[in-house]
């Protein structure tokens, strides 16, 4: 069974996590929240599965090394 990775936008990420925009970007810079993925020239989003992993266990989240 093939699963398609959904990309979610900023508003959805903020709603699901309860984080403020500034806290979200600070956590990305620290490596304690998933990084955005480019979806267009001026747009970015997040892999839903990565955000769900963070929501499940935010204290021990480690960004995947690519």
Backbone as a ProteinNet text record, in pm:
[ID]
protein_1_A
[PRIMARY]
XXXXXXXXXXXXXXXXXXXXXXXXXXXXXXXXXXXXXXXXXXXXXXXXXXXXXXXXXXXXXXXXXX
[TERTIARY]
84.1	0	88.1	69.3	148.5	82.8	161.2	109	171.8	89.4	135	160.7	277.5	314.2	242.8	157.8	87.6	179.2	165	235.7	132.6	162.4	70.2	135.1	51.4	99.6	111.7	169.7	200.9	80.3	-32.7	-150.3	-191.2	-188.2	-223.9	-123.2	5.1	108.8	89.2	65.2	44.9	-79.5	-187.4	-310.5	-289.5	-220.4	-201.3	-104.6	-3	99.9	70.9	-3.5	-27.4	89.5	188.6	305	275.5	346.1	340.1	435	417.9	503.7	651.3	680.9	820.6	880	802	850.9	876.6	787.9	804.5	937.2	964	1087.8	1212	1200.6	1313.1	1344	1240.7	1260.5	1321.3	1280.8	1340.8	1490.5	1526.1	1667.1	1746.8	1684.3	1751	1760.5	1681.1	1678.5	1580.3	1492.1	1396.4	1255.4	1244.8	1117.9	1152.6	1066.5	1095.3	1112.7	1202.7	1226.2	1119.1	1098.9	1005.3	1060.9	969	1008.2	950.9	1030.1	979.9	871.1	763.2	655.9	630.1	688	681.8	792.4	799.7	904.2	895.7	774.7	758	686.7	659.8	583.8	661.1	627.1	687.9	582.5	607.2	516.7	597	527.8	591.1	533.2	616.6	565.9	476.7	353.5	258.3	310	374.3	423.9	530.3	615.9	719	655.4	554.7	484.9	413.2	352.4	284.1	381.8	504.1	606.7	642.8	655	686.2	573.2	449.4	334	330.8	363.6	360	463.7	578.4	685.1	776.5	729.7	808	941.5	950.9	1075.3	1190.2	1160.1	1270.4	1277.5	1207.1	1212.5	1353.6	1400.1	1528.8	1503.4	1551	1535.4	1610.2	1550.3	1616.3	1736	1846	1963.7	1951.8	1956	1941.5	2075
-119	0	124.6	208.8	330.2	443.6	510.5	624	750.4	849.3	977.2	1068.1	1127.3	1218.3	1350.8	1385.8	1514.5	1625.8	1739.7	1861.1	1953.8	2002.2	2094.2	2231.1	2333.4	2471.5	2525.8	2643.8	2706.4	2714.1	2763.6	2781.2	2648.3	2541.6	2409.4	2362.9	2385.4	2346.6	2422.7	2550.9	2630.8	2584.3	2555.6	2508.5	2373.7	2283.1	2148.6	2145.6	2230.1	2225.4	2319.2	2425.1	2524.4	2619.3	2611.4	2699.5	2833.1	2936.7	3064.4	3056.2	3146.5	3149	3165.4	3257.3	3280.8	3159.9	3093.9	2974	2862.3	2847.7	2744.9	2764.1	2885.1	2909.7	2899.4	2933.6	2916	2768.3	2685.8	2541.3	2481.2	2529.9	2482.6	2514.1	2636.6	2676.8	2592.7	2552.4	2469.1	2322.8	2284.9	2145.6	2060.6	2126.2	2051.5	2052	2088	2081.6	2055.3	1981.9	1951.9	2077.6	2069.5	2180.8	2183.2	2299.3	2314.3	2247.8	2217.2	2168.6	2266.4	2304	2398	2333.2	2409.1	2357.6	2447.9	2566.2	2657.6	2761.3	2856.6	2958.4	3033.7	3069.6	3148.9	3072.8	2945.2	2870.2	2753	2720.9	2605.7	2541.4	2418.1	2345.8	2244.3	2159.8	2057.4	1922	1819	1683.4	1654.9	1614.3	1588.8	1481.5	1379.4	1271.4	1322.3	1414	1469.5	1553.1	1632.1	1712.8	1620.2	1514.3	1418.3	1350.3	1319.2	1261.6	1360.5	1488.2	1590.6	1601.9	1604	1614.9	1496.5	1376.8	1257	1261.8	1323.9	1327.6	1447.4	1567.4	1687.9	1698.1	1643.3	1656.7	1577.6	1465	1382.3	1381.6	1475.8	1482	1514.6	1440.5	1469	1479.5	1584.3	1600.6	1488.9	1436.7	1334.3	1395.7	1325.4	1372	1327.4	1420.3	1387.2	1358.9
0	0	0	-96.4	-109.7	-31.3	52	125.8	70.4	47	-3.6	115.5	117.4	225.7	206.2	302.1	295.1	341.1	278.5	318.7	382	500.6	567.1	578.5	576.8	577.3	718.9	729.7	857.5	951.2	903.9	989.5	1053	974.7	1025.4	1130.6	1104.7	1200.9	1332.7	1324.8	1445.9	1521.3	1450.2	1513.6	1582.3	1515.7	1571.2	1688.8	1684.6	1789.8	1906	1880.7	1984.8	2004.5	1916.3	1924.7	1858.8	1902.6	1832.7	1713.2	1620.6	1501.5	1540.2	1632.3	1670.1	1742	1827	1895.3	1795.9	1699.6	1597	1523.2	1476.3	1401.5	1490.1	1618.4	1710.8	1727.3	1742.1	1756.6	1629.5	1513.5	1387.7	1387.8	1427.4	1430.3	1529.6	1639.8	1741.2	1697.5	1598	1555.5	1634.6	1709.8	1791.9	1732.4	1605.7	1531.7	1385.5	1314.2	1172.8	1088	991.6	899.4	791.6	734.3	624.2	498.6	407.6	275.5	173.4	73.8	-26.4	-111.5	-136.9	-222.6	-342.7	-339.5	-454	-434.5	-524.2	-514.3	-381.2	-341	-219.2	-108.2	-128.1	-28.8	29.2	151.3	217.7	305.8	339	426.7	505.7	578.2	660.1	624.8	632.8	616.8	737.6	709.8	817.9	914.2	861.5	947.7	1045.7	1002.4	1090.5	1201.3	1166.1	1266.9	1365.2	1315.3	1403.6	1499.4	1451.2	1539.4	1650	1614.2	1713.3	1815.8	1768.3	1858.1	1955.2	1906.9	1990.3	2102.5	2077.4	2177.9	2154.5	2188.7	2157.1	2230.8	2350.7	2428.5	2370.1	2307.8	2257.5	2104.7	2040.2	1893.3	1847.5	1750	1685.2	1536.6	1475.9	1331.2	1259.4	1154.4	1073.1	1003.5	1003.5	932	787	696.1	553.7	489.5
[MASK]
++++++++++++++++++++++++++++++++++++++++++++++++++++++++++++++++++

